[in-house]
């Protein structure tokens, strides 16, 4: 790996770390903006999309198979 690749990799890791920090701080927040007497309200809510490691399937006791 030469110095250009090392610099690029370091820059990418730094940018991703900063972006993750902002995302954590903005998660579950509402943003309100007013411009020309018009109000815009939006919310940022990031949810986990990966399934849990342990999948639990519940079957009621009164079902006959």
HELIX and SHEET records of a PDB file:
HELIX    1   1 UNK A    3  UNK A   26  1                                  24    
SHEET    1   A 2 UNK A  29  UNK A  35  0                                        
SHEET    2   A 2 UNK A  38  UNK A  44 -1                                        
END                                                                             
